[in-house]
Amino acid sequence: MAGYFEITDAPDGGFRVRLLDGAGSLVAVSVKYPTKEAAVAGISWTREVAGTGLIRDMSRGGHGEIIIPKSRVAHATTRVHSHTRFPTNTARGVHSR
């Protein structure tokens, strides 16, 4: 089963969106939206970004590198790596090879 979004009441008013995986485990919680319509618009925006968004490694030692999953690399090699990294200019968000 695919994951799904839930719109919930925020404790301090407004609404939040929760993203759950197919087993019902929490993956992410949104910012607070003032209306349900805004929450639905946020879901639409998230769907678009999630489908096309880059992965930027901002963890300790990551230096803002762009991570491209191996499945997205056109010519796979015989090396066993979970991902390929490209350095990025974080000031402009531009990646280079």
DSSP file (Angstrom, degrees, kcal/mol; ACC not computed):
  #  RESIDUE AA STRUCTURE BP1 BP2  ACC     N-H-->O    O-->H-N    N-H-->O    O-->H-N    TCO  KAPPA ALPHA  PHI   PSI    X-CA   Y-CA   Z-CA
    1    1 A M              0   0    0      0, 0.0    21,-0.2     0, 0.0    22,-0.0   0.000 360.0 360.0 360.0 140.2    0.0    0.0    0.0
    2    2 A A        -     0   0    0      1,-0.1    19,-0.0    19,-0.1     0, 0.0  -0.300 360.0 -98.5 -73.8 161.5    1.2    3.5   -0.8
    3    3 A G        -     0   0    0     20,-0.1     2,-0.3    -2,-0.0    18,-0.2  -0.165  42.1-157.2 -70.0 174.6    1.8    6.1    1.8
    4    4 A Y  E     -A   20   0A   0     16,-2.2    16,-3.0    17,-0.1     2,-0.3  -0.976  14.4-117.8-153.4 163.7   -0.8    8.8    2.4
    5    5 A F  E     -A   19   0A   0     -2,-0.3     2,-0.4    14,-0.2    14,-0.2  -0.813  21.2-162.8-103.6 145.0   -1.5   12.3    3.8
    6    6 A E  E     -A   18   0A   0     12,-2.5    12,-2.9    -2,-0.3     2,-0.6  -0.994  10.9-146.2-124.9 136.0   -3.7   13.1    6.8
    7    7 A I  E     +A   17   0A   0     -2,-0.4     2,-0.3    10,-0.2    10,-0.2  -0.909  28.6 178.3 -98.4 125.3   -5.0   16.5    7.6
    8    8 A T  E     -A   16   0A   0      8,-3.1     8,-2.5    -2,-0.6     2,-0.3  -0.862  34.5 -99.0-125.3 158.8   -5.3   17.0   11.4
    9    9 A D  E     -A   15   0A   0     -2,-0.3     6,-0.3     6,-0.2     5,-0.1  -0.596  36.8-129.9 -73.1 134.4   -6.3   19.8   13.7
   10   10 A A    >   -     0   0    0      4,-2.1     3,-1.9    -2,-0.3    -1,-0.0  -0.687  16.3-126.0 -81.9 140.6   -3.4   21.7   15.1
   11   11 A P  T 3  S+     0   0    0      0, 0.0    -1,-0.1     0, 0.0     3,-0.1   0.808 110.0  45.0 -58.6 -30.3   -3.6   22.1   18.9
   12   12 A D  T 3  S-     0   0    0      1,-0.4     3,-0.1    -3,-0.0     2,-0.0   0.063 130.3 -76.9-103.3  25.6   -3.2   25.8   18.7
   13   13 A G  S <  S+     0   0    0     -3,-1.9    -1,-0.4     1,-0.2     2,-0.1  -0.004  94.5  54.8  97.5 156.1   -5.7   26.3   15.8
   14   14 A G  S    S-     0   0    0     20,-0.2    -4,-2.1    -3,-0.1     2,-0.3  -0.435  83.5 -72.5  82.0-159.9   -5.4   25.7   12.1
   15   15 A F  E     -AB   9  33A   0     18,-2.9    18,-3.5    -6,-0.3     2,-0.3  -0.945  29.3-157.8-138.3 153.7   -4.4   22.4   10.5
   16   16 A R  E     -A    8   0A   0     -8,-2.5    -8,-3.1    -2,-0.3     2,-0.5  -0.927  15.7-135.8-126.5 155.9   -1.3   20.3   10.0
   17   17 A V  E     -A    7   0A   0     14,-0.4    13,-2.7    -2,-0.3     2,-0.4  -0.947  14.9-160.8-112.5 132.6   -0.6   17.6    7.4
   18   18 A R  E     -AC   6  29A   0    -12,-2.9   -12,-2.5    -2,-0.5     2,-0.5  -0.935   6.3-150.4-111.4 136.4    1.0   14.3    8.4
   19   19 A L  E     -AC   5  28A   0      9,-2.8     8,-3.3    -2,-0.4     9,-1.5  -0.934  20.0-176.2-104.8 124.9    2.7   12.1    5.8
   20   20 A L  E     -AC   4  26A   0    -16,-3.0   -16,-2.2    -2,-0.5     6,-0.2  -0.899  21.0-124.6-120.5 149.2    2.5    8.4    6.7
   21   21 A D    >   -     0   0    0      4,-2.4     3,-2.2    -2,-0.3   -17,-0.1  -0.232  45.4 -84.9 -81.1 179.7    4.0    5.4    5.0
   22   22 A G  T 3  S+     0   0    0      1,-0.3   -20,-0.1   -21,-0.2    -1,-0.1   0.737 130.2  53.0 -60.4 -24.3    2.0    2.4    3.8
   23   23 A A  T 3  S-     0   0    0      2,-0.1    -1,-0.3   -22,-0.0   -20,-0.1   0.458 121.2-105.7 -89.1  -2.2    2.2    0.8    7.2
   24   24 A G  S <  S+     0   0    0     -3,-2.2     2,-0.3     1,-0.3    -2,-0.1   0.552  70.6 145.7  90.5   7.8    0.9    3.9    8.9
   25   25 A S        -     0   0    0      1,-0.1    -4,-2.4     2,-0.0    -1,-0.3  -0.606  56.3-105.7 -81.1 140.2    4.2    5.1   10.4
   26   26 A L  E     +C   20   0A   0     -2,-0.3    -6,-0.2    -6,-0.2     3,-0.1  -0.439  41.8 168.3 -67.7 130.5    4.8    8.8   10.6
   27   27 A V  E     -     0   0A   0     -8,-3.3     2,-0.3     1,-0.4    -7,-0.2   0.744  63.1  -9.2-108.2 -43.1    7.2   10.1    8.0
   28   28 A A  E     -C   19   0A   0     -9,-1.5    -9,-2.8     2,-0.0    -1,-0.4  -0.992  49.7-146.5-157.1 156.2    6.8   13.9    8.3
   29   29 A V  E     -C   18   0A   0     -2,-0.3   -11,-0.2   -11,-0.2   -13,-0.0  -0.992  25.5-135.0-127.2 136.8    4.6   16.6    9.8
   30   30 A S        -     0   0    0    -13,-2.7     2,-0.1    -2,-0.4     3,-0.1  -0.141  25.5 -90.7 -81.2 175.9    4.0   19.9    8.1
   31   31 A V        -     0   0    0      1,-0.1   -14,-0.4   -15,-0.1     2,-0.4  -0.272  61.6 -80.1 -69.5 172.0    4.0   23.5    9.2
   32   32 A K        -     0   0    0    -16,-0.1   -16,-0.2    -2,-0.1    -1,-0.1  -0.655  44.5-157.3 -81.8 134.2    0.7   24.9   10.5
   33   33 A Y  B     -B   15   0A   0    -18,-3.5   -18,-2.9    -2,-0.4   -23,-0.2  -0.879  15.2-140.1-108.1 143.6   -1.8   25.9    7.8
   34   34 A P  S    S+     0   0    0      0, 0.0     2,-0.3     0, 0.0   -20,-0.2   0.794  83.1  20.6 -74.4 -27.0   -4.6   28.4    8.6
   35   35 A T  S  > S-     0   0    0    -20,-0.1     4,-1.7     1,-0.1   -20,-0.1  -0.903  75.6-115.1-137.2 163.3   -7.3   26.6    6.6
   36   36 A K  H  > S+     0   0    0     -2,-0.3     4,-2.6     2,-0.2     5,-0.2   0.871 117.3  57.6 -64.9 -36.1   -8.0   23.1    5.1
   37   37 A E  H  > S+     0   0    0      1,-0.2     4,-2.1     2,-0.2    -1,-0.2   0.904 106.4  48.2 -61.2 -41.1   -7.8   24.6    1.7
   38   38 A A  H  > S+     0   0    0      2,-0.2     4,-2.2     1,-0.2    -1,-0.2   0.875 110.1  52.6 -66.5 -37.1   -4.3   25.8    2.4
   39   39 A A  H  X S+     0   0    0     -4,-1.7     4,-2.0     2,-0.2    -2,-0.2   0.911 109.4  48.7 -64.4 -42.7   -3.4   22.3    3.8
   40   40 A V  H  X S+     0   0    0     -4,-2.6     4,-2.2     2,-0.2    -2,-0.2   0.898 110.9  50.5 -64.2 -40.7   -4.6   20.7    0.6
   41   41 A A  H  X S+     0   0    0     -4,-2.1     4,-2.4     1,-0.2    -1,-0.2   0.888 108.5  53.2 -63.4 -38.1   -2.6   23.2   -1.5
   42   42 A G  H  X S+     0   0    0     -4,-2.2     4,-2.5     2,-0.2    -2,-0.2   0.873 107.0  51.6 -63.5 -37.8    0.4   22.3    0.7
   43   43 A I  H  X S+     0   0    0     -4,-2.0     4,-2.5     2,-0.2    -2,-0.2   0.927 109.8  49.2 -63.9 -45.0   -0.1   18.6   -0.1
   44   44 A S  H  X S+     0   0    0     -4,-2.2     4,-1.8     1,-0.2    -2,-0.2   0.919 112.6  47.6 -60.2 -44.0   -0.2   19.4   -3.8
   45   45 A W  H  X S+     0   0    0     -4,-2.4     4,-2.5     1,-0.2     5,-0.2   0.908 111.3  51.1 -63.7 -42.4    3.0   21.4   -3.6
   46   46 A T  H  X S+     0   0    0     -4,-2.5     4,-3.1     1,-0.2     5,-0.3   0.898 106.7  54.1 -63.3 -41.2    4.7   18.7   -1.5
   47   47 A R  H  X S+     0   0    0     -4,-2.5     4,-1.4     1,-0.2    -1,-0.2   0.912 111.6  45.2 -59.3 -42.7    3.7   16.0   -4.1
   48   48 A E  H  X S+     0   0    0     -4,-1.8     4,-1.0     2,-0.2    -2,-0.2   0.939 116.5  43.7 -67.3 -47.2    5.4   18.1   -6.9
   49   49 A V  H >X S+     0   0    0     -4,-2.5     4,-3.3     1,-0.2     3,-0.7   0.915 111.9  53.3 -65.4 -43.5    8.5   18.9   -4.9
   50   50 A A  H 3< S+     0   0    0     -4,-3.1    -1,-0.2     1,-0.2    -2,-0.2   0.842 108.5  50.8 -63.0 -33.0    8.9   15.3   -3.6
   51   51 A G  H 3< S+     0   0    0     -4,-1.4    -1,-0.2    -5,-0.3    -2,-0.2   0.733 128.7  18.6 -76.9 -21.6    8.8   13.9   -7.1
   52   52 A T  H << S+     0   0    0     -4,-1.0    -2,-0.2    -3,-0.7    -3,-0.2   0.487  93.0 120.0-126.4  -8.1   11.4   16.3   -8.5
   53   53 A G     <  -     0   0    0     -4,-3.3     2,-0.1    -5,-0.2    -4,-0.0  -0.300  57.4-125.7 -70.2 144.2   13.3   17.6   -5.5
   54   54 A L        -     0   0    0     14,-0.0     2,-0.6     1,-0.0    14,-0.1  -0.376  20.4-119.7 -76.5 162.6   17.1   17.1   -5.1
   55   55 A I  E     -D   67   0B   0     12,-0.7    12,-3.2    -2,-0.1     2,-0.5  -0.942  27.7-166.8-105.5 117.9   18.5   15.6   -2.0
   56   56 A R  E     -D   66   0B   0     -2,-0.6     2,-1.0    10,-0.2    10,-0.2  -0.930  16.4-138.1-109.2 123.9   20.9   18.0   -0.3
   57   57 A D  E     +D   65   0B   0      8,-3.2     7,-1.8    -2,-0.5     8,-0.6  -0.694  34.8 160.3 -84.4 101.9   23.1   16.5    2.5
   58   58 A M        +     0   0    0     -2,-1.0    -1,-0.2     6,-0.2     3,-0.1   0.187  36.8 117.8-104.8  13.3   23.2   19.0    5.3
   59   59 A S  S >> S-     0   0    0      1,-0.2     3,-2.9     2,-0.1     4,-0.6  -0.266  85.4 -67.0 -73.3 167.5   24.3   16.5    7.9
   60   60 A R  T 34 S+     0   0    0      1,-0.3    -1,-0.2     2,-0.2    -2,-0.0  -0.365 128.5  12.1 -56.3 125.3   27.6   16.9    9.7
   61   61 A G  T 34 S+     0   0    0     -3,-0.1    -1,-0.3    -2,-0.1    -2,-0.1   0.380 100.4 104.9  86.4  -4.0   30.3   16.4    7.1
   62   62 A G  T X4  -     0   0    0     -3,-2.9     3,-1.6    -6,-0.1    -5,-0.2   0.812  60.9-160.2 -80.7 -30.4   27.8   16.6    4.2
   63   63 A H  T 3<  -     0   0    0     -4,-0.6    25,-0.4     1,-0.3    27,-0.2   0.728  64.0 -67.7  58.4  26.3   28.8   20.1    3.1
   64   64 A G  T 3  S+     0   0    0     -7,-1.8    -1,-0.3    -5,-0.3    -6,-0.2   0.699  83.0 169.2  72.5  18.9   25.5   20.6    1.2
   65   65 A E  E <   -D   57   0B   0     -3,-1.6    -8,-3.2    -8,-0.6     2,-0.5  -0.303  36.8-119.7 -65.0 147.4   26.4   18.0   -1.4
   66   66 A I  E     -DE  56  86B   0     20,-2.5    20,-2.4   -10,-0.2     2,-0.5  -0.767  25.8-151.9 -85.4 130.9   23.6   16.9   -3.8
   67   67 A I  E     -DE  55  85B   0    -12,-3.2   -12,-0.7    -2,-0.5    18,-0.2  -0.916   8.3-166.8-107.3 126.2   23.0   13.2   -3.5
   68   68 A I  E     - E   0  84B   0     16,-3.1    16,-2.3    -2,-0.5     5,-0.1  -0.955  26.1-122.9-112.7 116.2   21.6   11.4   -6.5
   69   69 A P  E >>  - E   0  83B   0      0, 0.0     3,-2.4     0, 0.0     4,-0.6  -0.220  23.1-115.4 -56.9 146.0   20.3    7.9   -5.7
   70   70 A K  G >4 S+     0   0    0     12,-1.2     3,-1.2     1,-0.3    13,-0.1   0.823 114.4  63.5 -53.6 -35.1   22.0    5.1   -7.7
   71   71 A S  G 34 S+     0   0    0      1,-0.3    -1,-0.3    11,-0.2     5,-0.1   0.721 102.6  50.7 -64.7 -19.4   18.7    4.3   -9.5
   72   72 A R  G <4 S+     0   0    0     -3,-2.4     2,-0.4     3,-0.0    -1,-0.3   0.557  84.9 101.9 -93.5 -10.0   18.8    7.8  -11.0
   73   73 A V    <<  -     0   0    0     -3,-1.2     3,-0.2    -4,-0.6    -3,-0.0  -0.640  68.7-143.7 -78.6 127.0   22.4    7.5  -12.3
   74   74 A A  S    S+     0   0    0     -2,-0.4     2,-0.7     1,-0.2    -1,-0.1   0.894  88.0  36.9 -60.6 -46.5   22.2    6.8  -16.1
   75   75 A H  S    S-     0   0    0     -3,-0.0    -1,-0.2     0, 0.0     2,-0.1  -0.852  81.0-155.2-114.8  97.4   25.2    4.5  -16.3
   76   76 A A        -     0   0    0     -2,-0.7     2,-0.2    -3,-0.2    -5,-0.0  -0.385   9.4-147.7 -69.4 146.1   25.5    2.3  -13.2
   77   77 A T        -     0   0    0      2,-0.2    -1,-0.1    -2,-0.1     0, 0.0  -0.555  25.9-108.4-106.2 176.0   28.9    0.9  -12.3
   78   78 A T  S    S+     0   0    0     -2,-0.2     2,-0.1     2,-0.1    -2,-0.0   0.603  87.0 105.4 -81.3 -10.1   29.9   -2.4  -10.7
   79   79 A R  S    S-     0   0    0      1,-0.1     2,-1.0     2,-0.0    -2,-0.2  -0.391  76.5-123.6 -67.9 148.1   30.8   -0.6   -7.5
   80   80 A V        +     0   0    0     -2,-0.1     2,-0.4     2,-0.0    -1,-0.1  -0.813  51.1 145.8 -97.6  99.8   28.4   -1.0   -4.6
   81   81 A H        -     0   0    0     -2,-1.0   -11,-0.1     1,-0.1     3,-0.1  -0.988  45.4-146.5-131.3 141.2   27.3    2.5   -3.5
   82   82 A S  S    S+     0   0    0     -2,-0.4   -12,-1.2     1,-0.2     2,-0.3   0.700  82.8   0.2 -79.7 -17.8   23.9    3.6   -2.3
   83   83 A H  E     -E   69   0B   0    -14,-0.2     2,-0.4   -13,-0.1    -1,-0.2  -0.986  62.7-124.8-161.3 164.8   24.3    7.0   -3.9
   84   84 A T  E     -E   68   0B   0    -16,-2.3   -16,-3.1    -2,-0.3     2,-0.4  -0.948  27.2-148.3-115.9 139.8   26.5    9.3   -5.9
   85   85 A R  E     -E   67   0B   0     -2,-0.4   -18,-0.2   -18,-0.2   -20,-0.0  -0.877  11.8-171.4-113.8 142.5   27.4   12.7   -4.6
   86   86 A F  E     -E   66   0B   0    -20,-2.4   -20,-2.5    -2,-0.4    11,-0.1  -0.999  29.4-117.8-125.7 132.2   28.1   15.9   -6.5
   87   87 A P        -     0   0    0      0, 0.0     9,-2.3     0, 0.0     2,-0.3  -0.311  33.3-158.6 -65.2 154.0   29.5   19.0   -4.8
   88   88 A T  E     -F   95   0C   0    -25,-0.4     2,-1.0     7,-0.2     7,-0.3  -0.955  25.8-122.8-133.5 152.5   27.2   22.1   -4.8
   89   89 A N  E >>> -F   94   0C   0      5,-3.3     4,-1.9    -2,-0.3     5,-1.3  -0.839  28.8-166.5 -89.7 101.1   27.7   25.8   -4.4
   90   90 A T  T 345S+     0   0    0     -2,-1.0    -1,-0.2     1,-0.3     5,-0.1   0.736  79.8  65.5 -68.3 -22.2   25.3   26.2   -1.4
   91   91 A A  T 345S+     0   0    0      1,-0.2    -1,-0.3    -3,-0.1    -2,-0.0   0.873 121.4  19.6 -66.0 -34.9   25.2   30.0   -1.8
   92   92 A R  T <45S-     0   0    0     -3,-0.9    -2,-0.2     2,-0.2    -1,-0.2   0.488 100.9-124.7-111.6  -5.9   23.5   29.7   -5.1
   93   93 A G  T  <5 +     0   0    0     -4,-1.9     2,-0.4     1,-0.2    -3,-0.2   0.772  62.4 142.2  68.5  25.4   22.1   26.1   -4.8
   94   94 A V  E   < -F   89   0C   0     -5,-1.3    -5,-3.3     0, 0.0     2,-0.3  -0.847  38.9-149.8-103.1 132.5   23.9   25.1   -8.1
   95   95 A H  E     -F   88   0C   0     -2,-0.4     2,-0.3    -7,-0.3    -7,-0.2  -0.739   9.9-164.8-101.8 152.8   25.5   21.7   -8.4
   96   96 A S              0   0    0     -9,-2.3     0, 0.0    -2,-0.3     0, 0.0  -0.906 360.0 360.0-130.0 159.1   28.5   20.9  -10.5
   97   97 A R              0   0    0     -2,-0.3    -9,-0.1   -11,-0.1    -1,-0.1   0.396 360.0 360.0-106.6 360.0   30.0   17.6  -11.6
